[in-house]
């Protein structure tokens, strides 16, 4: 693992400190999806994911001051970005009242926090109603911290950002992880710092530029790297292949060629899709045709990996001891171009390896294809899990007390 990556992630958790009778500032990820038609919460998954830490704290007689961002209100109080609905949902799941503050660090929040008793919970308004949140303003962070005795971070999806409620408050309070964050650190950190071999990394998605840092870090620790999705075609074109109208970043030719060279030098297998399924336009209503990936005719764009690629990729996956996967193999939202991602999902689920999936599209894919329950760990953070795999120091984790 490069640099400070996973080595810096052995952090204290909520079980390592005494919280009885303490006021706990708990940073959750309540950035829930909202139904555009009804304005109601579409999926309560993130609220449910916070319950183990909340219940533990309440059982230990802590008083919880929960906080989260929600949407992008850009530093202004906007009623459509209120967390009031989250308080209602949380109250329903906990079977007890959740006091909702009318503000974040204003008179209502501070007086509710002052009156809060052990075993009670309140929720602050959206932290992003203040521009100071994203600027990590020390005065704002101190006002948040002044309400509590301890800081518990449980929002993995936000730890790659140094905001007041994710990093700033740790300068004024002892800071530890909640259960959700600890699970992420244990699974992703374990997969990349002490993997069961062979370690097979699967990377997909549209742009190779988004994953270059991850590829470079994984080249140091992986036994094999499988590359699919739109990002594969930059590799083919860089070596003089014909890719038709497939996705490509000409500016990254030098980078991908250097990745291939490093893989050879390190003895890491770098697998690209031998063949691809292409269509004349970005639609499910086109005829799907299969071509060698470096011989795609003009007017056709690759939208999935082909049968030879599926066979090679699934064979490599079947031998893995640990798998990390981030990004689909193709446009799996279209049924004609879903076969590659489906086959990889099923291979990862069925091979018996420790499997860790970085959030976003890969997580959506394993759920869509009905194999999510056979995956060891599905991350709750897209950007955060990518930066973690890249070996970057994440400010919202670096700030926690070391175990």
N, C-alpha and C positions, 0 to 999 in steps of 0.2 A: 504494500500500500504506500502510495507516495506521501511525501511531506508529513503533515500533522494528521491527515485523514482520520482513519478509524482509531488510531492510537490515542487521540485526544477525546475519545468518547466514552471513557469509563467514568461515568458521573454518578453522583449521589442521587438517589430517588427519594420519593416521599416516605418510603418505609425506613429510610436511614436517619430520620430526624423525629423529634418529639413535636407533635402538632396539637396535643391536648390543650384546650383553652386558648389556642392561638388564633389570630385572624390571618387567614391565608388569601393572598392575592393569587388567583388561579387563572392563568392565560389559557383559554380554550380556542378551538377553531370552530366558531359558530357561523362561518361564512357559507350558509346553506343555500341551495338552489331554490329559487322562487318561481312559481308558475306565473307566466306573463299575463294570462287571462284573468286568473282569480286573485293574484297577489299573495296566495298562500304558499307555505313551505311545501316544496315538491318532494323532498327526500330528507328525512330526519336522521340519516346515517351519522352525520357528524355530531349531532346532539347525543345520540345513543352511545357513540364511541367515547364520549366524555364521562359517562355514568360511573364506570368502575372507580376512577379517581375521586369523583365527587362523593360517591357513597362511602368510600374508605375514609375520606376526610370527615364526613359527617359522623360516621360511626366512632371516630377517634375524638369526637367532641371539639372539632375545629369549627370556626365560623368562616364561611367562604364568601369572598368578594370576587365573583367571576367576571371576566372581561374578554372581549373579542372584537375584531374588526368585522365589518360586513359590507361587501360591495365597495364602491368607490365614490363616497360622498364628497371627496376632495376638500376636506377640512371645514365643511359647513354642516350645520344641523339640518338634515333633510328627513322629514317624517317617513318617506318611503324606505329609508335605510335604518329605521329604528329596530332595535333588538327585542321589542315588546313581544312579538310572536314567538321568539325563541324562549323567552321567560315562561310563556304559557305552555309551550311544548315540554320544556324542562320540568315544570311544575307537575304536569300530567305524568311524566315518566318517573319522577321521584316520589309522587304521591304526597307532596308537601308544598306549601307556598314558596315561591321564589319572588323575593321583593325586587321590583324593577325600579331602578333609579331613573330620574328624569334627565340626568346629565352624567358626565364622566368624572370630573374632578371638582364639580361645582357644589353649592350648598346642599342640594338634595342628596347627592352621592355621599358626601362626607358625613352628613348627619345620620343617614341610614347605616353607614359603616360603623360609626361611633356607637350606635345603639344595638348593633348586631350581636346576638348571643351565641354561645357554643351550640352546634347542631343546627344553626340557621344558615340560609344561603340567600345572597342577593346578586343581582346582575347589573353591572354598569352599562350605560348607553354605549353605542358604537364608538370605539376608541378613535376611529378615523373622522369623527365629527370635529376633531382638533387637528389642524395642519401639523402641530408639534409632534404628533404621534409618529408620522413617517420620517420626520426630520430628526427623530431621536433627541428631542429637546430635553436637556437635563432638568430644567425646572418642572416641566410637565411630568417627567418620569418620577421626580421626587414627590410631587403631589399624589400621584398614583400610589407610590410606595408608602407614603405617610399614613395611609389608611390601614396598613397591614403590618404583621410581624415577620412573615415568611412569604417568599415567592415560589410558586409551583408552576413550571412551564409544561403544558400538555398539548401544544399546537405545533406538531411537526411541520405542517404545511407552511408555517411562517418563520421557522428558525433560521432560514438563509437570509432573512432581512434583519438589519440592526435597527429596529424600531423601539420606541419608548417602552411599549408593553411586552416586547420580546427580549430586549437586551438592556435597555436603559435602567429599568427598575432594579436590576441585579447589582447596581453600584450602591444601592441603599438597603438592600435586604438579602439575607441568605437565600440562595436560589438552588432549587433541585428539580428533577424531572417528575412528571406524573407517570402513570402506568402506560398510557398510549405512547408517549415519547420514549419511554424506556424500551418498549417493545421494538420500536423502529431502530433504536441504537443497537440493541442486542442482535436483531436479525440482519440489518444491512451491514452494520459494523462487523458482525461475525462472518458474514458471507464474503466480505472482501479483505478482512485482516487475517482470518484463520479459516480458510475454506476447506471443506472436505474435497479432495481432488478426484477427478479433474474439475477445474472451475471453467464452466462454459458461459460466456457472456453473449446475450442476444440483443442486438441493437437494431431498431427500425425507425420508422417515421420519415418525414418529408425531407428535412434539411440536414446535411452532414455537418454544416457549421455549428448547429445546436449541440452536436454530440462529439465534436473533435476532442474536447478536453477529457471526456469520459473514455473515448477510445484510447487516447494516449496513456491515461492512468491504468486502464484495464490491460493494456499491452504488457505492463510491468508485472501483473499478478495472475493473468488468465492462462489457461492451457489452450483454449480455442475461443475465437470471437466470430460470431455469425452476424453478417450484415444483410438486412433486407430493407424493404420499403423504398421510398423515393431516393433516399441517401445513397443507395448502392450505385446509381447510374452515373454519379460524379466519378466514381472509381473506374467504371468502364470507359467513359469518354476520355478520362485523363490518360488512358493507355491506348487511345486511338480507336476505340470501339464505336459502332454506330448505335445511337440510342433513340432515334426518331425524335418525337416531341416529349420524351420522358423528362421528369424533373432533373435538373442539373445545376450545380454551382461552379461555373467555370473558374471563379476566383479561388477555388479550393483545390485545384489540381495538384499543386506542389505539396499541400498538406496531406492529401490522401496517398500520394505516391510515397511520401516519407513514412506514413503509417504502414504501408505495405512492406517497405524496406526494413523498418524496425521489427515487424512481425517475423520476417525471414531471419533477421539477425538473432532474435530472441527464441526462435523455434516455436513461436505461437502460430497455431493454424488460423488463418484468416479466410473464412468461407464467404464467398459472394454467390448470389444465385446464378446457377449455370443457365437457366432459362427463365422466361418471364411471360406472364399473360397480359396482353395489351389490348387496348380498344382505340377507336378513332377519335373519341372525345370522352371527357370526364362525365360519364353517365352509366347507369346500369342498363340502359336500353340499346347498347351497342353490341355488335358481334365481338366475342372474346376470342382472340387468336394467340397461339403460343409461338414464341421465337426464342432463339438463343439470345441471351441478354446483351451481347455485344454486336448483335445484327438485327436491331429493330428498325423496320423501314420508316422512311419519312412519312409523316401523317399519322403515325401510331404512337401511343404513349403507354409505357408499362404501368400496370396498376396492381399487379400481384406477382408473387414468385410462381414459377411453373412446376410441373410434376417432377422433373429431375432435381430441381432445387429442394423441393419438399422432401424427396427421398434422402438427399445428402444431409440436409439440416436435421431431420428427425433421427437419422442414424447417429449423428454426432451427439444430439441431445440424449439419446438412449444410454450413452456411456458416462454421462455426467455424474459427479458427486454433489456439486453445487451449481445452481443456475441463477444468474441475475439477468433479468429481461426488462428492457425499456424501449417501447415503440413497436407498432404493428408491422407486419410484413407487406401489407398492401392496403387498398381502400376497402377494409372489411365491412364498412357500412353498406356497400353494394354487394348483393348476394353473388353476382358473377365473379367478383374479385375478392371473395372472403376465404377461399379455400386454403391459401397459404397460412394466414393468421390462425384459422381454425385448426389446421394440422399441427402447427407449432404449439398452440394452446394445449391440445390433447396430448402431444408428446411430452411437454413439460409436466403436465398433471400426472401422466402415467409412468414416468421413468423412475420414480422412487428417490430422486435427488432432493436435496434441500433447495427449495425454489423461492426466490425473492423477486417480486414484481414491483417496479417503480410505477407510481400512480398513473393517472390519465388514461390514455387510449389502451394500453396493455391491460390495465385493470378492467376497463370496460369490455375488452375482448374476452377475457377469461370468464367474466360474468355472462356475457352474451352466449358463449358456447357451453355454458353449464358446468364448468370445471373449477370454479373459484374455490370450492370447498376442498379441493385436492392440492391447493397451492399452500406452501408453508407460511408465506407472509405476503400480503398485498399492502404496499405502502399507501399512507394517506396523503403523502406530499409529492406532487409532480416535480416542481422545480427544486425543492429541497432534496429529494432523493437523487436527482441527477447530480446536483452539486456535491452531495455526499459521496457518490460513486466517483466523482471527479477528483476526490481527495482534497477538496477545499475545506478550510476551516469555516464552520457555520457559526455566525456570531451568537445566535440564540442557544447554541449548545456549549460553545467555548466559555460562556459566562456562568455556567452552572458549577457548583462545587465539585471538585474531583473526589472520586470514591476513595 
